[in-house]
């Protein structure tokens, strides 16, 4: 047992020591590779102007194949604070064009998105630009089989096949309505805020801008969901309890839809949502499109068999 533990510690130490960080050079295109760690360290600047700390990282696309159906690629950034800027582009030339446009005096970005985990398509070349005065490290991570995407594909297929049954299920009705009520409370607050404004111009300005802010906040909440749940678990608990209870009361008051047309609309929405889940379950769009065609064809075949039978 002791020998086994020594061997494990030896292999872990060798793996850590073998990952020597590669220094990042400004204005140089760094093609990221698996197993390499790219590190940037600040340099002392005694001049009146700051150094050019723009760094370019590019990912080379891979050929599409079935064995990469559920493969995901991610750039992982390790940096302290948020004193940095990020720029995107498909090629180094496109990236530099976006960079110079944003550096213009007439450019203004309302919500700059700063991400420490950047998912990429394995089959599309892309570039990331970093402008930072803070040291950081960046590495490429590849997951051969992303089980979340596999689950998404399976759930989407099952929902599509059983959409007719789910549209008549009362438990599914209450669960989905409660979840939608919890998630849409931000939009309700924005709508009520717009109603309190007297002037129509300001009202529509708050309403339109508010929806943008609401969507932006939802995206931030999704990215930092784990940190928010751990740090503010008491507030998260009471928020879910209050909004979930209100949603349940409203749903219980009106009850599940009994009209056939309403149930058909719910079924069609479930089918559209499930097909979207299948399509976005992989970066290999041609393969997911083929899966969608097979699912739709099998569903139509079942309907024809039921009619002829």
N, C-alpha and C positions, 0 to 999 in steps of 0.2 A: 504493500500500500504506500509506504514511504517512497519507494523507488518510482511508483507511478506518479505521485505528486511532484517529485523532482523533475521527471520528464515533462510534465505539463507546464511547470514553471519555466523550464528551459526553452520549450518551444514558444511560449508566450513572449519571453524576453527577447528571443531571436527575432520574432515577428515585429516587435516594437522597434528594435534597434535597426532592423533592415529597412524600415520606412524612413529613409533620410529625407528631410524636407528639401525641396528644390526652390532656390531663391527666385523671386519674381522680378523681372526687369520691366521698367516702365516703357510703354508704347511698343512692346514686343508681343507678338501673337503667341500665346502659350497654348498648345494643343494638349488638352488634358488627357491623361491615360490612367487606366485602372492600376491601383497600387502605388501611385505617386502622390505625395503630399506637397502642395505648393504653398510656400510661406512668404509673407511680405513683412519686412522689418523696416521701421522708420529710420531715416537717417537725419543726423543733425544738419540743420540748415542755418547758416550764419548770414545769409544774404537778405536783402529787403523783400524778396519775392519768394513764395513757396515753390518747392520743387514740383515737377509734373509727376503726380502719383497715379496716373491713369494706367490700368492694367487690363489686358485683354485675354480672355480665356475662351477657347473654341473647342467644340466637340465635333468629331468626325462621325458622320452618319454610317450606319451599318446596312447591309443588304437585308431586305425583308425575307423572312422564312417562317415556316410554321413553328419551328422550335423556339422562336423568339416571340411567340404570340402573346405571352404574359410577361415579357421582360420590361422592366422599368429602369430608367437611368435618372440619377439625381446628383446634383452638385451640392455638396454640404459645406456651408460657410461657418467658420468658427471665429467670431469677432466679439469684442466687448463694446457695448454701447451701440448707438445708431448714428455716429458721426461719419457717414459714408454715403455714397450715391451709387446706384446701379443703372446700367444701360443695357438694352437688349438689341439683338440684330441677328439675322440669318447668316451673314458673312461679315468679315472684318470691315469691308467697305461700307456696308449698310449700317453697321454699328457706329462707325466714325461719323457717318452722316447724321444719325440720330443724336450722337453726342454733341456735335457742333450746333445742331438746331436747338438743343436744350440749353446750350451755353449762350445762346443769343440773348440780347437784352430784352427782346420782345416775347420770349417764351416764358410761360408760367405754368407750372404743374401744381394743381390743387392738392392732389393726394399722391405723394410719391410712395411707391410700394417698395419696402425693404424686406427682403426675404433671406433667411438663412438656409432654407431648404428649397432648391430650385429644381422641380421635376422637368425632365427633358424627354422628347420623343427619341427612341433609339434609332429611328429611321430618317431623322431630319437633322441636318447640320445646323448648329446654332452657336451664337457667341454671347458672352457675358462680359460687360465692362465694369470695373471697380475703380472708383476714385475715393481714396481713403487716406487720412492722416494717422490712422490707427493700425497697429499690426494685426494681421489676420492670417489664417490658414484656410486653404480650400482643397477639397479632394473629390474625386469622382467615385461614386458608388453605383454598382450595377446589381440589381436583383433579378436573377434568372427567371424565377417564377414568383410573381406577386400574387399571394393568395387572396388579397383583398379584391383584385381584379377577377380572379376565378370565382369568388363568391358573388361578386357583382353580376357576372355573366349568368351564373346559375339562378340567382334570384330573379333577374330580368326575364329569363326564359320561363321560369315557373309562374311568375306573375302574368306573363302573356298568355300562357296556356290556361290558367285558372282565373282570368279576369272576369269572366261571366259569373263564376261562383262567388268571387270576392265582392262584386257589386251588389249582391243580395245578402251578404253577411253583415249582421248587426255589430258584432265585435270588431270586425275590420273597420266598419264605419266610425265607431266611437274612437278607436285608437288613432286612425289617420286624422280625424277632426281635431283631436286633442293635440297631436303633434303639430298640425298646421296652425292651431291657435297659439301654441307656445312660440313658434318660429315667426309668426306674423304680428306679434305684439308691437314690435318696433315700428312697423308700417302704420298700425293703428294710432300710435302716439303721434307720429308725424302728421297723419290726417287730422287728428283732433287739434294739433297745434295750428295747422293752416286755417281751421275754422274759427279760431280765436282772433285772427288778424282781420282788421276791418277793411283795409284797402285791398281791392282785387288784385292789383299788380303785385303787391307784397305777398298776398295769399298764394298766388300761383308760383311766385318765386320760391317761397318756402316749400310748397308742395313738390315742385320739380326738383329743387336742390335737395330737399329732404329725402326723397326716394334715393337719390344718388348717395347721400351720406349713409342712409340706412343700409343699402347694399354693400357699401364700402365697409361699414362697421360689421356686418354679418361675415364678410370675407376675413376681416381681422380676427373676429371671434373664432372662426373655424380654424385659422392657422394656429392660434394660441389657445385652443380649446383645453388641452391638458393642463397648461399652467393656470388658466382661469379656474378650472374645476378644483385644483388642489389648493390654490391660494384663497379663492373666494367661495369655498364650498357652501358656507352658510347662506350667502346671498343667492347663489345658484339654486340651492334647495328651495328657498322660499319663493324665488321667482317661478320655478317650475310648478310648485304647489299652487300658487295663486292663479297663474295664467292657465294651468291645466284644469283647475277646479272651475274657473269661469267658462272655459271651453266646453267642459263636460255638461255644465248646467245649460248652456245654450243649445248644445246638441240634443240633450235629453228633452228640452222644451219642444223642439221642433220634430225630433224623432227621425229615424231613417227614412229615406225617400221610398215611397210605395208606387209612384207612377212609373210605368214601364219606360217612358222616354227618358226620365231622369236616371233610371238605372242603366239605360243604354249609354247615356252621356258619360256616366261614371266608368262603365266598362271601356269605352273608347279612350278615355283619358288614361286609364290604367294601361291599356295596350300601347298607347303612344309613349308613356313614361317607361314602360318595360323595354320597348324597342330602343329607346334612347340609352337606357342602361346597358343594353347589349352592345350598342354601337360604340359607346365610350368605355367599354371594359378593356379595350386594348388599343394600342397605337397602330396596330395593323388594321387599317380601316377596310381593306379589301376582304380580309378574313371575317371580320365581324359583319360586314354587309352580306357575305355568303351565308353566315349563320342566321341572319335576319330573314333572308329569302327562304331558307329551309324551314324556319319556324312558321312563317306566314303560309308557306305551301302545305305544311303538315296540318295547320289549323284549318285551312280551306278544304283539305282532303277529308278531315273529320266531319266538317259541316256537310260536305257532299254525301258522305257515307250515311250521315244521320238522316238527310233528306230522302235519299234513295231507299234506305231501310225502312 
